[in-house]
Amino acid sequence: MTGGVDATVADRSPAWQAWGLPPLLTGYAAALLVAQGGTWPALLGPLGWWLVGGVAVVSVLVIGVTRLRGPGARQVTARRVQRALRAHADPGPELRGRVDRQARHLAGQRWAAPFFLVVPLLFVDSAPWDRPVLAGVAVGVLVVTFCVLAATTARSGRDARRWLADPPGPPRPLPPAAPWQRVAPVVMTVGGACIVASFLIGLIAD
């Protein structure tokens, strides 16, 4: 598929999307602190809620300043690159190489998707299960969050591999894979196996 990326659509995220980020970040921070409360009980007291409040205030301020100032050149470029990858559309000569490099980078991260699915196991043992409702909600939020990350990573990797298999625009050499992309599958597999093993050992020990 060819054709330029619609700059009026790609340059700025919708207001609902931008202002939806602070409550999502705040909810994630709260769930993370609660899930660690079984190991560090102080996080379930005033300290934890001060930290959550700090995340809420900072995220609102960042979004507010960004919306008032408008997107910078780097943000505009990043959004156009992402849109070109998703739409499988040629972004033009200025961004074509940038999209090629981004596609190569994202294609090397596809092993992160299954890794994200086992990360929530890290929080099961540390959750304060003497308060089951609070612990269950916190772990549930983290599970949903990492499942969304896994799905987003898988989709980005799929779009990247499609781009590399059939790059829009004129024929050209594509950038080679970085050395870390050769070891990433091994690192992710070993890391995921260690998380699962630690979780199972914790269950047996209990």
C-alpha positions in Angstrom: 0.0 0.0 0.0 1.3 3.4 -0.9 0.3 7.0 -0.2 1.3 9.6 2.3 0.4 9.6 6.0 -2.4 12.1 6.9 -0.5 14.7 8.9 -3.6 16.3 10.3 -4.6 13.0 11.9 -1.2 11.8 12.9 0.3 15.0 14.5 -1.8 15.2 17.7 -3.5 12.5 19.8 -7.2 13.0 20.6 -8.0 14.8 23.8 -9.8 11.8 25.3 -6.7 9.7 24.7 -4.3 12.2 26.2 -6.4 12.9 29.3 -7.1 9.2 29.8 -3.5 8.5 30.5 -3.3 10.1 34.0 -6.0 7.9 35.6 -4.5 4.8 33.9 -1.1 5.6 35.3 -2.5 6.4 38.7 -4.5 3.1 38.8 -1.4 1.2 37.8 0.8 2.9 40.4 -1.9 2.2 43.1 -2.1 -1.5 42.1 1.6 -1.9 42.0 2.0 -0.4 45.5 -0.8 -2.5 46.9 0.6 -5.7 45.3 4.0 -5.0 47.0 2.3 -4.3 50.4 2.7 -7.8 51.6 6.5 -7.4 51.4 6.6 -3.7 52.4 3.5 -3.0 54.6 4.4 0.7 54.8 3.2 1.0 51.2 -0.3 0.3 52.4 -0.3 3.3 54.6 0.1 7.1 54.0 3.4 6.7 52.3 1.9 4.6 49.5 -1.0 7.0 48.9 1.3 10.0 48.9 3.3 8.2 46.1 0.1 7.5 44.2 -1.0 11.1 44.6 2.4 12.2 43.3 2.0 10.1 40.2 -1.5 11.5 39.6 -0.4 15.2 40.0 2.8 14.8 37.8 0.9 12.9 35.0 -1.8 15.6 34.9 0.7 18.4 34.8 2.7 16.7 32.0 -0.4 16.1 29.9 -1.6 19.7 30.6 1.6 21.3 29.6 1.9 19.1 26.5 -1.6 19.9 25.4 -1.1 23.7 25.9 2.3 23.8 24.1 1.2 21.5 21.3 3.2 18.5 20.0 6.9 19.0 19.4 8.7 18.0 16.3 9.9 14.8 17.8 6.4 13.8 18.9 5.0 14.6 15.5 7.6 12.5 13.8 7.0 9.6 16.2 3.3 9.6 15.6 3.7 9.7 11.8 6.1 6.8 12.0 3.6 4.8 14.1 0.8 5.6 11.8 2.7 4.6 8.7 3.6 1.2 10.3 0.0 0.6 11.4 -1.5 1.6 8.0 1.4 0.0 6.0 1.6 3.3 4.1 4.6 5.0 2.6 5.3 8.1 4.7 7.4 9.8 2.0 11.1 10.1 1.5 11.8 12.1 4.7 10.5 9.5 7.1 10.9 6.3 5.0 14.3 5.4 6.6 13.0 6.2 10.0 10.1 3.8 9.6 12.4 1.1 8.3 14.6 1.4 11.4 11.5 1.4 13.7 10.1 -1.7 12.0 13.4 -3.5 12.4 13.5 -2.5 16.1 9.9 -3.5 16.8 10.2 -6.8 15.0 13.0 -7.8 17.4 10.8 -7.2 20.4 8.1 -9.7 19.5 9.4 -12.1 22.2 8.5 -9.5 24.8 4.7 -10.3 24.3 4.7 -13.7 25.9 7.1 -12.5 28.6 4.7 -9.8 29.7 2.0 -12.5 30.2 4.1 -14.1 33.0 5.3 -10.9 34.7 2.2 -10.6 37.0 3.3 -13.9 38.7 6.0 -11.8 40.4 3.3 -9.9 42.4 1.2 -12.9 43.6 3.5 -13.8 46.5 4.1 -10.2 47.5 0.4 -9.2 47.6 -1.2 -8.7 51.0 -3.5 -11.7 51.0 -4.5 -11.1 54.6 -6.7 -8.4 52.9 -8.0 -10.6 50.0 -10.3 -8.1 48.3 -7.6 -5.4 48.1 -4.9 -7.9 47.0 -7.2 -9.5 44.5 -8.2 -6.2 42.9 -4.5 -5.0 42.7 -3.3 -8.2 41.2 -6.2 -8.2 38.7 -5.4 -4.7 37.6 -1.7 -5.7 37.0 -2.8 -8.8 35.1 -5.0 -6.7 32.8 -2.3 -4.1 32.4 0.4 -6.6 31.3 -2.1 -8.4 29.1 -2.7 -5.1 27.3 1.0 -4.6 27.0 1.5 -8.1 25.6 -1.3 -7.5 23.0 0.1 -4.1 22.0 3.6 -5.5 21.7 2.3 -8.4 19.6 0.4 -6.1 17.3 3.4 -3.8 16.9 5.6 -6.7 16.0 3.1 -8.0 13.5 2.9 -4.6 11.8 6.7 -4.4 11.8 7.2 -7.8 10.2 4.6 -7.0 7.6 6.5 -3.8 6.8 9.8 -5.6 6.5 8.3 -8.3 4.3 6.8 -5.8 1.9 8.1 -2.2 2.6 5.9 0.4 0.9 7.7 2.8 -1.4 10.5 2.3 -3.8 12.8 -0.7 -3.5 15.7 -0.1 -1.0 18.0 -2.0 1.3 16.6 -2.4 4.8 18.6 -2.0 8.0 20.2 -5.1 9.4 19.0 -6.6 12.7 20.9 -5.4 15.7 23.1 -7.9 17.7 20.7 -7.7 20.7 17.9 -9.1 18.6 19.7 -12.4 18.3 20.0 -12.9 22.0 16.6 -11.4 23.0 14.6 -14.6 22.5 17.0 -16.5 24.8 16.9 -13.8 27.5 13.1 -13.5 27.4 12.7 -17.3 27.5 15.1 -17.7 30.4 13.6 -14.8 32.3 10.1 -16.1 31.8 11.1 -19.6 32.9 12.7 -18.2 36.0 9.5 -16.2 36.9 7.3 -19.3 36.4 9.8 -21.5 38.4 9.9 -19.0 41.2 6.1 -18.8 41.4 5.8 -22.6 41.5 8.5 -22.9 44.2 6.6 -20.3 46.2 3.4 -22.3 45.9 5.1 -25.5 47.0 6.9 -23.8 49.9 3.6 -22.4 51.2 
